[in-house]
Amino acid sequence: MIISRTPYRISFFGGGTDYPDWYRQHGGAVLATTIDKYCYLSVRHLPPFFDYRYRVVWSKVENCSHIDEIEHPVVRGLLHHLRLDRGVEVHHVGDLPARSGMGSSSAFTVGLLHALHALQGRMVGKQELMQEAIFVEQELLRETVGSQDQASAAHGGFNRITFAPNGHIQVSPVVVRPGRLEELDSHLMLFYTGIVRTAAKVAATYVTDLGSKRRQLRMLRHLVDESIDLLAGEQPIERFGELLDEGWAHKRSLGAGISNDDIDDCYARAQAAGAIGGKLAGAGGGGFLLLFVPPQKQQAVLQALPELVHVPFRFESSGSQILFYERGEDFTAAEAARREQPIRPFRAIDDAAGAGSDRWTIPYPAPGPFAVPGTRP
């Protein structure tokens, strides 16, 4: 049994310049951090005593005999990619909703890659894990995604991620004086809007025409350096919020699907209550709203957005990790023998008590003298 834990991320500046179609020509950079909210994946070789070889538990439960029958595209793709020839069971749980702009899809890919490599007895480094996850999502699955989410999920931490035209990706921790990141963290608030969207679909509305968005993307890229200079210097931290507001204005201009009237209304109410700036996490369209709010104004912002879910968080620096590793019993021989045997199909036989019903009820005992609270025998 292997259990991996992979963090979600918040991107502050530079989003859009991490798409290969852009940075392969112009280069790119992103300022992002991972947070203490995680994607957990457990994997194991499935013992050969079931009438299926693959079990995948996510928002659905899939029991399949062949890899190609698996509905989850990342699980199906990775099992083919890594050429696993034994039955596998995969369980996923996450701290935050999927399709919410927190890099959850890439965290899933990175975490599952990490766990499946460990299942095969291989430990991979953070850079290799990042590169392989990018290859899987962009080349194998043909998703319209950038390259920052995989870098953050694999490496963890508060980083400047640089994308070179030759394809090289450099993840560099941001160096600041003691207490500066804690000061920034204390000014950030995260709200879930409840609007679910697929990042690839939102990105597809503007990624196919990045050439016409040169001015906005260059400004977003410039804000990465300006924000890092601010954090490394002595300027008041409130200036970071102003930069977020400026960056959100540039990001909204990339495409009509990045924001909507509902999001604009929430942002306006937050600013009226004291928020200095903010942005939607990820590609836009919905998901999580990040706000920069002085601590003394945060209660007012909470009251201004009563319909949104407030999610407290802290920065983290671990990246994807293997939390648990235990070598299970080796069923290789038994599984090989099973494939050669004409096994009788599994079937259920109804008994007299449950005939005609698939339901199984727990035989609770009859109520005793203490069945009703407060009564005595």
Secondary structure, 3 states (H helix, E strand, C coil): CEEEEEEEEEEEECCCCCCHHHHHHHCEEEEEEEEEEEEEEEEEECCCCCCCCEEEECCCEEEECCHHHCCCHHHHHHHHHCCCCCCEEEEEEECCCCCCCCCHHHHHHHHHHHHHHHHCCCCCCHHHHHHHHHHHHHHHCCCCCCCHHHHHHHHCCEEEEEECCCCCEEEEECCCCCCHHHHHHHCEEEEECCCCCCHHHHHHHHHCCHHHHHHHHHHHHHHHHHHHHHHHCCCCCHHHHHHHHHHHHHHHCCCHHHCCHHHHHHHHHHHHHCCCEEEECCCCCCCEEEEECCHHHHHHHHHHCCCCEECCCCEECCCCEEEEECCCCCCHHHHHHHHHCCCCCCCCCCCCCCCCCCCCCCCCCCCCCCCCCCCCC
